Amino acid sequence: MTLLRTTRPEAGAPAAPLVARRRTWRDAARRDWQLYSLAVLPLLFFVVFRYLPMLGNVIAFRRYSPGGQLFGEYWVGLRYFKMFLEDPSFWQVFTNTLIIGGLTLLFCFPLPIVLALLLNEVRTRWLKGFVQTISYLPHFLSIVVVAGVVLQTVSVDGVVNQGLHAVGHDTIAFIQEPGWFRTIYVSSEVWQTVGWGTILYLAALTTIDDDLYLAARVDGANRWRQTWHVTLPGIRPTMMTLLVLNIGTFLAVGFEKILLLANPLTYPTADVISTYLYRVGIVSGSFSYAAAIGLFESVIGLAMVLGANRLSRRLVGASLW
């Protein structure tokens, strides 16, 4: 951005040419310092709680003992990486993480889009507001409350088993059976997040030009054709941005909820990287081993984000950067 400085010519003198002067960052900071000051606290937060802790990743390559030196006692190289690559239990939790993350992405990403499209077709204002309020409420509940509700619902004497007993079915111990854990977790995640996820899509729907719908109706398009050829392309940049962000958290499935819902009986299908790190890193005190696994997970997550962003830019022309 450039600023134009002009001088008033003297009477009878020819008009002086416009002289352009490039604005420097000092000029911008001096002029809009109030706005820049608002970014100080967020920047400090990210520096203190996001970037400085990255220095601790060095203990993934060093032998660290609690109470010893801050960055480890001595250098061990890739020893801890070899340990978890050769550990069968790690690959079990890695597989569980991929499956649970994939199921969560499969259901929790498209369902907010479907719900937003359905709400966009509702013309009764009070009904639309009622459905939105009901779908938003679970997002504001604590993870502990959500886990408690889920455990009470699927317990032996819970609502689900009472319904099964009413139709003559035997009681199922959902909490103790590994085969049911993924269904319980993904269902609770859908219930808690789908309503809140519609907010961005509803906002994106308001930016679509009504003339496009009018032109589609003139061409004979029904409601389904209008949705497919006008609505979905209109919210496609928002969809791809959220998809890339969801892929970035693909491996970081909900630690708190899984820790609260799982038990040793369901570990074969419930144990994920985050809960495994909690046991071997915090409970067992193997901080260097846990740091190596966490660094490995972060590198994979970064590669997935970069790949998804590049693929999105090539396919639909929308990306995060």
Beta strands, then each sheet from edge to edge (+ up, - down):
strand 1: 2-5
strand 2: 19-22
strand 3: 62-63
strand 4: 74-75
sheet 1: 1+ 2-
sheet 2: 3+ 4-
end
